[in-house]
Structure formats: structure tokens, C-alpha cells
Amino acid sequence: MSFVGSVGTLMEDSGLADILGDVFGGVPKMLIGKKFPQNVRAMRIVAEEILRNIVQNCNIESKEDMMNLLDTIASQSKTAKLWVDVFIKPVCIMMLYIRAEREGDWPLHLVAYRQMLPYFFAAGHINYARYGVCYLKSMESLPEPVSTKFLHGEHVMRHENGIWNGIWSDMFIETSFMRYGHAPGGIIGITLKPETLKVWALSLHTCSRLEACLDDMISDGADTDKAVLKHKEEQRSRIERDAKDREGIRNKLKSCIDPLDPEQHQTNVVNIVSGEVAKPCVNVHESVRIGTDQMTAFTNNLPEGLYDTIQKKIVTMSVGRRHVKVGQERVIDTNLIYSRVLGLQASGRDVDIQDVLSHELAPIPTALFDDYGDMRIAKSKAALKKHLQVEVQITWTQ
């Protein structure tokens, strides 16, 4: 989740959110790492569609061929380098990491996690950057008895025998304890008394086990030893849904600048949806190099430098965006501001909507300017006339 959040931070205002939002809902939560199953599926589909032309038109026989071709394309354009290094490759790392857990492959887990670390440094996810390096060093120097067990796949857990169904320990807890705990008869809706809650919590593992045994008794134990050999994503309904979403992403990408076609790009990084060119100070396309340099310097200073300050050196495409201060928070997305106002009004709270509307709900008039403060392009003669009148009025006022 934090790794996906790092990618979302680095890809801010690159056009990724607009592409995802054309098909999927809850994109802001996806890009901060929440809605884990949804963002894995959504990002995988977008990466597949971006790579579609390359796969179909180039002679690619292995992953190495693909990566070599992508590196060649990335060397020709800052925009291509951004999408290759900060989106496509991270999606591959994400899938590699998931594969390591599903298959219980410990060496692959370490390889994938090592590749994640530069993105934590680049995106400013300080805790994962700092303690992630320590975790990796600890796992690479495990005692032999523990290392042997991990090499046999004992670092993951399974509810059932089968393939591709290993899960993380915290996820196992959620899918066992919390599943039974939130079911009818769980703590939700019964009581919040501290003593009762303590008894319930301390006996949860026993109750969960009993409930699991009862489920086995009801089913006569028929499926107890049956191995699961087919994943739910292989079902027809999921395949049809994926095909529909792929088509939606494919149609959206047709109206965008091809992120892997350097001939369509400007000198600086470009938003592939709006065509906006980033400011010269933007260096997000160098995220991997900068993050790797930071990780190397941090590692070399261990253990004395464990608590040294880790600075965020990456400037994303969101630089220069205007904001409205809501309390202590700087809000840039005007749609978010409006949705919050509507949510307050619909919540039934004692909120005076006239008082709310008496305050600025956007840093600039959104009908005339975009979020960066640039004048919107007029698309008709009437709009052009109004645009010129407003520009003259502003100039005269200044």
C-alpha cells in the first residue's frame, strides 16, 4: 500500500489520475495506497494498455527484451522516462512482490522489496525508507534455521491448500479473526464496555477456531483437504469485467499523448492528458536515480545515521498549483472542496450554507483560470470575446 502510495505521489498531475478516473471510481484513495485490491487491478490494466502497441509491433520474447526496449525509449524523452521508471516498472515490481507472497518465494520477496526502496526515498515516505533498509538488512542476515524455513515458504500463511493463495500475516489475521469478529455476534453492535471488550478480545482466537470447526462440520469436511487450483480472477465474470475496463482505458489513451512515443513529447515532462508542460524545476523523471543515491548514502551512514533527516529532493508536476487553506490543510483540488461542502450540507449538521458560500471556495475563478492560474483557452467566438474582455479588465485593474 505504501509503495502504491509512493507511485501516486510521484505521478501527481502526470495524467494518470485522469486516465484512471475515466473508468474507475475512488481514484484519489487508490493513489494514496488505499483500496489495495482495486488499485492493483487498475494500475495493472493501465500498464497493459500503455504497453499494448509495443507488445504487438515489436519482436519481444522475454522480460529482458521488454525492459531493454523500455530503457531505450526512456532515454529519448523525459516524459517517456517518467512513465517507464515511475509507473510501468513499479507496476512490474508490485506484481513481482505479490507473486512472491502468493507463491511463498522468499528470495523473490527480498528482490522485489529491494527494488521498492528507492521509491520510498524519492516519494518522501520516510518511515518506510528508513526502517525498510533496516528490515532488508535484517532479513538478509537471518539465522540459518529461520532462513531455511522461510526458503520453504513458511513466511506466508494459507487458509487452504493450493496454488497462488499465500497471504501476508496481517492479511491472514484480518481474514480470520476480523471476519468472525465483525460477523453477527461479534463486538460490533453488542457492547463497548471495557471489561466485556477485553474478554471478547482475549477469547477471539478460540471463538474463531470453534466457528471454523463448525463450518467444517456443516460441510462434512468435504473440502478440508481439497486443494484450490483455480483463482477467482479466472472466473468468467472477472474476465468479462476486465475486458470492459481495458476497452475503456484503451479508448481514453487514444485521446492522450502516447507516453511511450518520444516524438510527441516536449523537452520537459508533459501531462499526457492535458498537454501541459511541466516547469523546468520538475525532476520527477529522475526519481529512481535520486532515490537510489539517497538510499545508498543512507545505508553507508548506518547505524549512526539511522535517525538522520531524509529530505525529499523530488519536484513533481504538481509544483506551482494554487491552493486554498482549509484549517491547517492546503487543499488544491477544487472538486474536493465542493464535495466537502455538499457533504456537510447533506450530513444534517447545523451548517449555514450561505455562510459557507460567503468564503472563497477556490483560489481563482475556475471558469476563467485553471488550477495553475493560467487563463483557460477560449473555444468559441463568444468565449473568445469574453476572454479578451476579462483580460483587458484585469490588465486595466492592475
DODODO-245837 format. One record per residue (C-alpha): residue number from 1; residue in one letter; x negated, y, z. Coordinates in steps of 0.001 Angstrom, whole numbers, plus 500000, padded with zeros to 6 digits. Example, Ala and Ser with C-alpha at 12.3 -4.5 7.8 and 13.67 -1.06 7.14 Angstrom:
2
resi = 1	resn = a	u = 487700	v = 495500	w = 507800
resi = 2	resn = s	u = 486330	v = 498940	w = 507140
***
This chain:
398
resi = 1	resn = m	u = 500000	v = 500000	w = 500000
resi = 2	resn = s	u = 497220	v = 502429	w = 500830
resi = 3	resn = f	u = 495412	v = 501540	w = 497617
resi = 4	resn = v	u = 498508	v = 502267	w = 495523
resi = 5	resn = g	u = 498886	v = 505489	w = 497504
resi = 6	resn = s	u = 495314	v = 506407	w = 496549
resi = 7	resn = v	u = 496132	v = 505903	w = 492885
resi = 8	resn = g	u = 499279	v = 508012	w = 493265
resi = 9	resn = t	u = 497273	v = 510816	w = 494881
resi = 10	resn = l	u = 494609	v = 510831	w = 492170
resi = 11	resn = m	u = 497135	v = 510603	w = 489303
resi = 12	resn = e	u = 499238	v = 513515	w = 490579
resi = 13	resn = d	u = 500530	v = 515728	w = 487721
resi = 14	resn = s	u = 498934	v = 513483	w = 485101
resi = 15	resn = g	u = 502342	v = 512463	w = 483708
resi = 16	resn = l	u = 502518	v = 509103	w = 485493
resi = 17	resn = a	u = 505385	v = 510172	w = 487763
resi = 18	resn = d	u = 507415	v = 511395	w = 484770
resi = 19	resn = i	u = 506895	v = 508121	w = 482912
resi = 20	resn = l	u = 507880	v = 506019	w = 485916
resi = 21	resn = g	u = 510846	v = 508270	w = 486716
resi = 22	resn = d	u = 512347	v = 507720	w = 483280
resi = 23	resn = v	u = 513089	v = 504078	w = 484161
resi = 24	resn = f	u = 512588	v = 503521	w = 487893
resi = 25	resn = g	u = 514044	v = 505172	w = 490974
resi = 26	resn = g	u = 512236	v = 506221	w = 494136
resi = 27	resn = v	u = 509065	v = 507194	w = 492293
resi = 28	resn = p	u = 507763	v = 509602	w = 494999
resi = 29	resn = k	u = 507825	v = 506749	w = 497528
resi = 30	resn = m	u = 506182	v = 504413	w = 495045
resi = 31	resn = l	u = 503276	v = 506799	w = 494519
resi = 32	resn = i	u = 502523	v = 507083	w = 498227
resi = 33	resn = g	u = 502370	v = 503295	w = 498575
resi = 34	resn = k	u = 505861	v = 502581	w = 499899
resi = 35	resn = k	u = 508320	v = 500176	w = 498236
resi = 36	resn = f	u = 505452	v = 497733	w = 497739
resi = 37	resn = p	u = 507129	v = 495098	w = 495514
resi = 38	resn = q	u = 508711	v = 497773	w = 493316
resi = 39	resn = n	u = 505555	v = 499799	w = 492763
resi = 40	resn = v	u = 503549	v = 496679	w = 491911
resi = 41	resn = r	u = 506094	v = 495733	w = 489264
resi = 42	resn = a	u = 506485	v = 499281	w = 487916
resi = 43	resn = m	u = 502776	v = 500018	w = 487603
resi = 44	resn = r	u = 502103	v = 496658	w = 486012
resi = 45	resn = i	u = 504746	v = 497290	w = 483353
resi = 46	resn = v	u = 503413	v = 500789	w = 482578
resi = 47	resn = a	u = 499847	v = 499462	w = 482273
resi = 48	resn = e	u = 501021	v = 496681	w = 479957
resi = 49	resn = e	u = 502808	v = 499126	w = 477668
resi = 50	resn = i	u = 499835	v = 501506	w = 477532
resi = 51	resn = l	u = 497617	v = 498570	w = 476533
resi = 52	resn = r	u = 500116	v = 497145	w = 474028
resi = 53	resn = n	u = 498620	v = 498783	w = 470912
resi = 54	resn = i	u = 495079	v = 497783	w = 471854
resi = 55	resn = v	u = 496036	v = 494177	w = 472511
resi = 56	resn = q	u = 497978	v = 493918	w = 469257
resi = 57	resn = n	u = 495496	v = 495687	w = 466976
resi = 58	resn = c	u = 492102	v = 494704	w = 468380
resi = 59	resn = n	u = 490343	v = 491371	w = 468493
resi = 60	resn = i	u = 490325	v = 490740	w = 472245
resi = 61	resn = e	u = 489605	v = 487240	w = 473505
resi = 62	resn = s	u = 488693	v = 487820	w = 477157
resi = 63	resn = k	u = 488904	v = 490273	w = 480009
resi = 64	resn = e	u = 485305	v = 491317	w = 479347
resi = 65	resn = d	u = 486238	v = 492277	w = 475783
resi = 66	resn = m	u = 489125	v = 494347	w = 477098
resi = 67	resn = m	u = 487028	v = 496161	w = 479716
resi = 68	resn = n	u = 484221	v = 496880	w = 477254
resi = 69	resn = l	u = 486701	v = 498370	w = 474801
resi = 70	resn = l	u = 488335	v = 500474	w = 477521
resi = 71	resn = d	u = 484928	v = 501765	w = 478664
resi = 72	resn = t	u = 484148	v = 502784	w = 475089
resi = 73	resn = i	u = 487454	v = 504661	w = 474797
resi = 74	resn = a	u = 486967	v = 506289	w = 478224
resi = 75	resn = s	u = 483563	v = 507652	w = 477183
resi = 76	resn = q	u = 485173	v = 509688	w = 474385
resi = 77	resn = s	u = 487706	v = 511715	w = 476392
resi = 78	resn = k	u = 488293	v = 512968	w = 479936
resi = 79	resn = t	u = 491996	v = 512138	w = 479663
resi = 80	resn = a	u = 491254	v = 508600	w = 478480
resi = 81	resn = k	u = 488694	v = 508210	w = 481286
resi = 82	resn = l	u = 491313	v = 509299	w = 483832
resi = 83	resn = w	u = 493882	v = 506753	w = 482665
resi = 84	resn = v	u = 491351	v = 503943	w = 482270
resi = 85	resn = d	u = 489410	v = 504420	w = 485517
resi = 86	resn = v	u = 492165	v = 505755	w = 487782
resi = 87	resn = f	u = 495208	v = 503848	w = 486567
resi = 88	resn = i	u = 494618	v = 500837	w = 484308
resi = 89	resn = k	u = 491614	v = 499435	w = 486187
resi = 90	resn = p	u = 493232	v = 499990	w = 489613
resi = 91	resn = v	u = 496301	v = 498095	w = 488406
resi = 92	resn = c	u = 493984	v = 495217	w = 487450
resi = 93	resn = i	u = 492318	v = 495417	w = 490884
resi = 94	resn = m	u = 495725	v = 495428	w = 492564
resi = 95	resn = m	u = 496795	v = 492309	w = 490666
resi = 96	resn = l	u = 493431	v = 490688	w = 491431
resi = 97	resn = y	u = 493931	v = 491348	w = 495125
resi = 98	resn = i	u = 497460	v = 489924	w = 495072
resi = 99	resn = r	u = 496221	v = 486851	w = 493222
resi = 100	resn = a	u = 493535	v = 486339	w = 495888
resi = 101	resn = e	u = 496184	v = 486304	w = 498621
resi = 102	resn = r	u = 498750	v = 484226	w = 496746
resi = 103	resn = e	u = 496168	v = 481580	w = 495874
resi = 104	resn = g	u = 494198	v = 481786	w = 499150
resi = 105	resn = d	u = 490988	v = 482660	w = 497280
resi = 106	resn = w	u = 488652	v = 484208	w = 499879
resi = 107	resn = p	u = 485719	v = 485188	w = 497580
resi = 108	resn = l	u = 488185	v = 486861	w = 495199
resi = 109	resn = h	u = 489673	v = 488751	w = 498165
resi = 110	resn = l	u = 486247	v = 490196	w = 499015
resi = 111	resn = v	u = 485525	v = 491104	w = 495386
resi = 112	resn = a	u = 488861	v = 492880	w = 494967
resi = 113	resn = y	u = 488546	v = 494729	w = 498267
resi = 114	resn = r	u = 485055	v = 495932	w = 497423
resi = 115	resn = q	u = 486404	v = 497393	w = 494165
resi = 116	resn = m	u = 489151	v = 499223	w = 496104
resi = 117	resn = l	u = 486814	v = 501109	w = 498439
resi = 118	resn = p	u = 485661	v = 503909	w = 496057
resi = 119	resn = y	u = 489293	v = 504887	w = 495500
resi = 120	resn = f	u = 489867	v = 505295	w = 499254
resi = 121	resn = f	u = 486906	v = 507694	w = 499423
resi = 122	resn = a	u = 487973	v = 509601	w = 496310
resi = 123	resn = a	u = 491612	v = 509997	w = 497381
resi = 124	resn = g	u = 490741	v = 511070	w = 500911
resi = 125	resn = h	u = 492236	v = 508017	w = 502649
resi = 126	resn = i	u = 489656	v = 508458	w = 505376
resi = 127	resn = n	u = 490634	v = 505649	w = 507751
resi = 128	resn = y	u = 490697	v = 503014	w = 505024
resi = 129	resn = a	u = 487420	v = 504358	w = 503648
resi = 130	resn = r	u = 485603	v = 504463	w = 506999
resi = 131	resn = y	u = 486835	v = 501219	w = 508531
resi = 132	resn = g	u = 487171	v = 499444	w = 505192
resi = 133	resn = v	u = 483394	v = 499478	w = 504788
resi = 134	resn = c	u = 483022	v = 498029	w = 508297
resi = 135	resn = y	u = 485648	v = 495378	w = 507561
resi = 136	resn = l	u = 483884	v = 494315	w = 504379
resi = 137	resn = k	u = 480512	v = 494028	w = 506114
resi = 138	resn = s	u = 482086	v = 492020	w = 508951
resi = 139	resn = m	u = 483837	v = 489622	w = 506584
resi = 140	resn = e	u = 480670	v = 489066	w = 504558
resi = 141	resn = s	u = 478790	v = 488039	w = 507724
resi = 142	resn = l	u = 481343	v = 485745	w = 509354
resi = 143	resn = p	u = 480115	v = 482767	w = 511417
resi = 144	resn = e	u = 479860	v = 479635	w = 509307
resi = 145	resn = p	u = 482804	v = 477754	w = 510947
resi = 146	resn = v	u = 485145	v = 480690	w = 510310
resi = 147	resn = s	u = 483783	v = 481334	w = 506829
resi = 148	resn = t	u = 484297	v = 477664	w = 505922
resi = 149	resn = k	u = 487947	v = 477788	w = 506975
resi = 150	resn = f	u = 488521	v = 480982	w = 505016
resi = 151	resn = l	u = 486920	v = 479405	w = 501949
resi = 152	resn = h	u = 489529	v = 476637	w = 502259
resi = 153	resn = g	u = 492296	v = 479230	w = 502085
resi = 154	resn = e	u = 493100	v = 479497	w = 505782
resi = 155	resn = h	u = 493092	v = 483324	w = 505732
resi = 156	resn = v	u = 496638	v = 483338	w = 504321
resi = 157	resn = m	u = 499890	v = 481780	w = 505516
resi = 158	resn = r	u = 502693	v = 479907	w = 503772
resi = 159	resn = h	u = 506303	v = 479269	w = 504655
resi = 160	resn = e	u = 506471	v = 476346	w = 502192
resi = 161	resn = n	u = 504071	v = 474109	w = 500333
resi = 162	resn = g	u = 503432	v = 475035	w = 496732
resi = 163	resn = i	u = 501502	v = 477374	w = 494468
resi = 164	resn = w	u = 501229	v = 481171	w = 494351
resi = 165	resn = n	u = 503073	v = 481614	w = 497667
resi = 166	resn = g	u = 500344	v = 482527	w = 500165
resi = 167	resn = i	u = 501126	v = 485763	w = 502008
resi = 168	resn = w	u = 499358	v = 488174	w = 504351
resi = 169	resn = s	u = 499600	v = 487574	w = 508090
resi = 170	resn = d	u = 501558	v = 490776	w = 508782
resi = 171	resn = m	u = 503958	v = 489939	w = 505964
resi = 172	resn = f	u = 504386	v = 486451	w = 507420
resi = 173	resn = i	u = 505401	v = 487996	w = 510747
resi = 174	resn = e	u = 507929	v = 490244	w = 509015
resi = 175	resn = t	u = 509430	v = 487395	w = 507004
resi = 176	resn = s	u = 509780	v = 485127	w = 510047
resi = 177	resn = f	u = 510097	v = 486996	w = 513345
resi = 178	resn = m	u = 511718	v = 490128	w = 511967
resi = 179	resn = r	u = 514023	v = 488208	w = 509655
resi = 180	resn = y	u = 515531	v = 486320	w = 512563
resi = 181	resn = g	u = 515265	v = 489296	w = 514902
resi = 182	resn = h	u = 517326	v = 491548	w = 512642
resi = 183	resn = a	u = 519851	v = 488848	w = 511777
resi = 184	resn = p	u = 523240	v = 488623	w = 513573
resi = 185	resn = g	u = 522462	v = 488008	w = 517230
resi = 186	resn = g	u = 519205	v = 489972	w = 517082
resi = 187	resn = i	u = 518334	v = 493011	w = 519134
resi = 188	resn = i	u = 519959	v = 495409	w = 516689
resi = 189	resn = g	u = 523378	v = 496431	w = 517979
resi = 190	resn = i	u = 523225	v = 494456	w = 521235
resi = 191	resn = t	u = 521222	v = 496450	w = 523748
resi = 192	resn = l	u = 518356	v = 498842	w = 524216
resi = 193	resn = k	u = 517830	v = 498204	w = 527930
resi = 194	resn = p	u = 514078	v = 497888	w = 528568
resi = 195	resn = e	u = 514260	v = 494681	w = 530633
resi = 196	resn = t	u = 516595	v = 492933	w = 528194
resi = 197	resn = l	u = 514453	v = 494075	w = 525294
resi = 198	resn = k	u = 511335	v = 492668	w = 526980
resi = 199	resn = v	u = 512939	v = 489248	w = 527490
resi = 200	resn = w	u = 514167	v = 489228	w = 523897
resi = 201	resn = a	u = 510759	v = 490219	w = 522505
resi = 202	resn = l	u = 508789	v = 487691	w = 524571
resi = 203	resn = s	u = 511112	v = 484845	w = 523585
resi = 204	resn = l	u = 511407	v = 485831	w = 519908
resi = 205	resn = h	u = 508824	v = 483331	w = 518667
resi = 206	resn = t	u = 510650	v = 480460	w = 520430
resi = 207	resn = c	u = 514061	v = 481557	w = 519148
resi = 208	resn = s	u = 512723	v = 481952	w = 515630
resi = 209	resn = r	u = 511281	v = 478456	w = 515705
resi = 210	resn = l	u = 514549	v = 476999	w = 517003
resi = 211	resn = e	u = 516509	v = 478759	w = 514301
resi = 212	resn = a	u = 514130	v = 477449	w = 511655
resi = 213	resn = c	u = 514564	v = 473911	w = 513025
resi = 214	resn = l	u = 518349	v = 474309	w = 512947
resi = 215	resn = d	u = 518144	v = 475364	w = 509304
resi = 216	resn = d	u = 516139	v = 472198	w = 508577
resi = 217	resn = m	u = 518720	v = 470051	w = 510413
resi = 218	resn = i	u = 521585	v = 471589	w = 508430
resi = 219	resn = s	u = 519797	v = 470833	w = 505172
resi = 220	resn = d	u = 518919	v = 467299	w = 506434
resi = 221	resn = g	u = 515263	v = 468127	w = 505969
resi = 222	resn = a	u = 515625	v = 467558	w = 502238
resi = 223	resn = d	u = 513418	v = 470469	w = 501242
resi = 224	resn = t	u = 510916	v = 470266	w = 504106
resi = 225	resn = d	u = 508157	v = 468549	w = 502136
resi = 226	resn = k	u = 509180	v = 469787	w = 498728
resi = 227	resn = a	u = 506527	v = 471958	w = 497113
resi = 228	resn = v	u = 507584	v = 475215	w = 495450
resi = 229	resn = l	u = 506230	v = 475131	w = 491899
resi = 230	resn = k	u = 508172	v = 477981	w = 490318
resi = 231	resn = h	u = 508021	v = 481651	w = 491250
resi = 232	resn = k	u = 511179	v = 483768	w = 491439
resi = 233	resn = e	u = 509775	v = 486147	w = 488810
resi = 234	resn = e	u = 510026	v = 483279	w = 486298
resi = 235	resn = q	u = 513809	v = 483289	w = 486555
resi = 236	resn = r	u = 515786	v = 484345	w = 483507
resi = 237	resn = s	u = 517377	v = 487322	w = 485255
resi = 238	resn = r	u = 513988	v = 488761	w = 486216
resi = 239	resn = i	u = 512579	v = 488192	w = 482722
resi = 240	resn = e	u = 515541	v = 489991	w = 481147
resi = 241	resn = r	u = 515234	v = 492885	w = 483602
resi = 242	resn = d	u = 511504	v = 493192	w = 482908
resi = 243	resn = a	u = 512143	v = 493233	w = 479164
resi = 244	resn = k	u = 514698	v = 496028	w = 479560
resi = 245	resn = d	u = 512380	v = 498125	w = 481719
resi = 246	resn = r	u = 509455	v = 497540	w = 479361
resi = 247	resn = e	u = 511535	v = 498839	w = 476478
resi = 248	resn = g	u = 512414	v = 501961	w = 478477
resi = 249	resn = i	u = 508760	v = 502643	w = 479304
resi = 250	resn = r	u = 507768	v = 501946	w = 475699
resi = 251	resn = n	u = 510289	v = 504488	w = 474394
resi = 252	resn = k	u = 509089	v = 507074	w = 476919
resi = 253	resn = l	u = 505453	v = 506577	w = 475927
resi = 254	resn = k	u = 506344	v = 507171	w = 472257
resi = 255	resn = s	u = 507226	v = 510767	w = 473116
resi = 256	resn = c	u = 503987	v = 511266	w = 475087
resi = 257	resn = i	u = 500365	v = 511788	w = 474154
resi = 258	resn = d	u = 498681	v = 508408	w = 473853
resi = 259	resn = p	u = 496339	v = 508236	w = 476885
resi = 260	resn = l	u = 494036	v = 505846	w = 475007
resi = 261	resn = d	u = 493765	v = 507903	w = 471785
resi = 262	resn = p	u = 490911	v = 510410	w = 472297
resi = 263	resn = e	u = 491736	v = 512183	w = 469016
resi = 264	resn = q	u = 494954	v = 513522	w = 470562
resi = 265	resn = h	u = 493227	v = 514944	w = 473641
resi = 266	resn = q	u = 491857	v = 518367	w = 474547
resi = 267	resn = t	u = 488413	v = 518976	w = 476001
resi = 268	resn = n	u = 489762	v = 518961	w = 479569
resi = 269	resn = v	u = 492183	v = 516496	w = 481138
resi = 270	resn = v	u = 495716	v = 516687	w = 479710
resi = 271	resn = n	u = 499109	v = 515845	w = 481199
resi = 272	resn = i	u = 500280	v = 513312	w = 478616
resi = 273	resn = v	u = 503959	v = 514184	w = 479126
resi = 274	resn = s	u = 503969	v = 517996	w = 479211
resi = 275	resn = g	u = 500758	v = 518538	w = 477238
resi = 276	resn = e	u = 499450	v = 520874	w = 479919
resi = 277	resn = v	u = 495671	v = 521191	w = 480025
resi = 278	resn = a	u = 494045	v = 520976	w = 483445
resi = 279	resn = k	u = 491908	v = 523734	w = 484890
resi = 280	resn = p	u = 488116	v = 523440	w = 484352
resi = 281	resn = c	u = 487581	v = 522707	w = 488059
resi = 282	resn = v	u = 489544	v = 519423	w = 487828
resi = 283	resn = n	u = 487198	v = 516442	w = 488200
resi = 284	resn = v	u = 489679	v = 513646	w = 488908
resi = 285	resn = h	u = 488470	v = 511700	w = 485885
resi = 286	resn = e	u = 485165	v = 511187	w = 487771
resi = 287	resn = s	u = 486930	v = 509646	w = 490772
resi = 288	resn = v	u = 485191	v = 506271	w = 490586
resi = 289	resn = r	u = 481703	v = 507741	w = 490266
resi = 290	resn = i	u = 482226	v = 510287	w = 493034
resi = 291	resn = g	u = 483950	v = 507756	w = 495298
resi = 292	resn = t	u = 481158	v = 505220	w = 494739
resi = 293	resn = d	u = 478492	v = 507809	w = 495567
resi = 294	resn = q	u = 480347	v = 508734	w = 498769
resi = 295	resn = m	u = 480712	v = 505076	w = 499748
resi = 296	resn = t	u = 477010	v = 504404	w = 499129
resi = 297	resn = a	u = 475943	v = 507427	w = 501197
resi = 298	resn = f	u = 478332	v = 506474	w = 503991
resi = 299	resn = t	u = 477130	v = 502853	w = 504016
resi = 300	resn = n	u = 473486	v = 503897	w = 504144
resi = 301	resn = n	u = 474163	v = 506014	w = 507258
resi = 302	resn = l	u = 475755	v = 503171	w = 509243
resi = 303	resn = p	u = 476043	v = 502583	w = 512132
resi = 304	resn = e	u = 475011	v = 506066	w = 513345
resi = 305	resn = g	u = 477134	v = 507833	w = 510740
resi = 306	resn = l	u = 480354	v = 505877	w = 511319
resi = 307	resn = y	u = 482205	v = 508965	w = 512535
resi = 308	resn = d	u = 480621	v = 511452	w = 510156
resi = 309	resn = t	u = 483053	v = 513667	w = 508267
resi = 310	resn = i	u = 484139	v = 512259	w = 504909
resi = 311	resn = q	u = 485008	v = 515134	w = 502602
resi = 312	resn = k	u = 487456	v = 514909	w = 499741
resi = 313	resn = k	u = 485499	v = 516025	w = 496690
resi = 314	resn = i	u = 488124	v = 515240	w = 494044
resi = 315	resn = v	u = 490191	v = 518032	w = 492495
resi = 316	resn = t	u = 493373	v = 516606	w = 490952
resi = 317	resn = m	u = 495574	v = 518124	w = 488268
resi = 318	resn = s	u = 497921	v = 519500	w = 490915
resi = 319	resn = v	u = 495430	v = 522261	w = 491761
resi = 320	resn = g	u = 496934	v = 525715	w = 491366
resi = 321	resn = r	u = 500527	v = 524640	w = 491818
resi = 322	resn = r	u = 502592	v = 527150	w = 493753
resi = 323	resn = h	u = 504365	v = 526113	w = 496923
resi = 324	resn = v	u = 506999	v = 527152	w = 499430
resi = 325	resn = k	u = 506183	v = 526784	w = 503118
resi = 326	resn = v	u = 508923	v = 524815	w = 504895
resi = 327	resn = g	u = 508000	v = 524871	w = 508567
resi = 328	resn = q	u = 504400	v = 523669	w = 508674
resi = 329	resn = e	u = 504691	v = 521765	w = 505393
resi = 330	resn = r	u = 503837	v = 523102	w = 501961
resi = 331	resn = v	u = 506473	v = 521889	w = 499508
resi = 332	resn = i	u = 505691	v = 522088	w = 495806
resi = 333	resn = d	u = 508451	v = 520022	w = 494211
resi = 334	resn = t	u = 511469	v = 522342	w = 493808
resi = 335	resn = n	u = 513712	v = 519334	w = 493210
resi = 336	resn = l	u = 512695	v = 518065	w = 496646
resi = 337	resn = i	u = 513623	v = 521414	w = 498207
resi = 338	resn = y	u = 517053	v = 521398	w = 496575
resi = 339	resn = s	u = 517712	v = 517765	w = 497521
resi = 340	resn = r	u = 516850	v = 518561	w = 501148
resi = 341	resn = v	u = 519288	v = 521470	w = 501154
resi = 342	resn = l	u = 522043	v = 519290	w = 499696
resi = 343	resn = g	u = 521221	v = 516546	w = 502186
resi = 344	resn = l	u = 521544	v = 518958	w = 505090
resi = 345	resn = q	u = 524881	v = 520187	w = 503756
resi = 346	resn = a	u = 526217	v = 516647	w = 503301
resi = 347	resn = s	u = 524948	v = 515433	w = 506679
resi = 348	resn = g	u = 527756	v = 517143	w = 508565
resi = 349	resn = r	u = 525365	v = 519238	w = 510642
resi = 350	resn = d	u = 526247	v = 522751	w = 511658
resi = 351	resn = v	u = 524329	v = 524409	w = 508833
resi = 352	resn = d	u = 525378	v = 527720	w = 507298
resi = 353	resn = i	u = 524768	v = 527203	w = 503572
resi = 354	resn = q	u = 524911	v = 530956	w = 502934
resi = 355	resn = d	u = 522127	v = 531453	w = 505439
resi = 356	resn = v	u = 520103	v = 528706	w = 503729
resi = 357	resn = l	u = 520593	v = 530253	w = 500298
resi = 358	resn = s	u = 519506	v = 533658	w = 501599
resi = 359	resn = h	u = 515940	v = 532306	w = 501761
resi = 360	resn = e	u = 513647	v = 531600	w = 498833
resi = 361	resn = l	u = 514134	v = 528027	w = 497628
resi = 362	resn = a	u = 511369	v = 528245	w = 495032
resi = 363	resn = p	u = 508095	v = 530161	w = 494874
resi = 364	resn = i	u = 509073	v = 531644	w = 491496
resi = 365	resn = p	u = 512246	v = 531845	w = 489335
resi = 366	resn = t	u = 512401	v = 528305	w = 487959
resi = 367	resn = a	u = 514480	v = 529342	w = 484940
resi = 368	resn = l	u = 511678	v = 531576	w = 483677
resi = 369	resn = f	u = 508494	v = 530041	w = 485096
resi = 370	resn = d	u = 507212	v = 526537	w = 485666
resi = 371	resn = d	u = 505704	v = 525272	w = 488943
resi = 372	resn = y	u = 502309	v = 526633	w = 487944
resi = 373	resn = g	u = 503580	v = 530177	w = 487432
resi = 374	resn = d	u = 503314	v = 530049	w = 483628
resi = 375	resn = m	u = 506119	v = 531538	w = 481550
resi = 376	resn = r	u = 508390	v = 528884	w = 480038
resi = 377	resn = i	u = 508357	v = 528598	w = 476244
resi = 378	resn = a	u = 511462	v = 530077	w = 474591
resi = 379	resn = k	u = 513200	v = 527612	w = 472266
resi = 380	resn = s	u = 515793	v = 529847	w = 470549
resi = 381	resn = k	u = 516083	v = 533411	w = 469292
resi = 382	resn = a	u = 518335	v = 534407	w = 472182
resi = 383	resn = a	u = 515988	v = 532796	w = 474682
resi = 384	resn = l	u = 513000	v = 534442	w = 472967
resi = 385	resn = k	u = 514696	v = 537853	w = 473198
resi = 386	resn = k	u = 515430	v = 537304	w = 476891
resi = 387	resn = h	u = 511877	v = 536063	w = 477396
resi = 388	resn = l	u = 510436	v = 539254	w = 475854
resi = 389	resn = q	u = 512774	v = 541474	w = 477829
resi = 390	resn = v	u = 511753	v = 539821	w = 481080
resi = 391	resn = e	u = 508053	v = 540022	w = 480166
resi = 392	resn = v	u = 508371	v = 543742	w = 479354
resi = 393	resn = q	u = 510267	v = 544339	w = 482590
resi = 394	resn = i	u = 507601	v = 542551	w = 484624
resi = 395	resn = t	u = 504831	v = 544488	w = 482901
resi = 396	resn = w	u = 506653	v = 547787	w = 483482
resi = 397	resn = t	u = 507225	v = 546925	w = 487142
resi = 398	resn = q	u = 503566	v = 546065	w = 487647
***
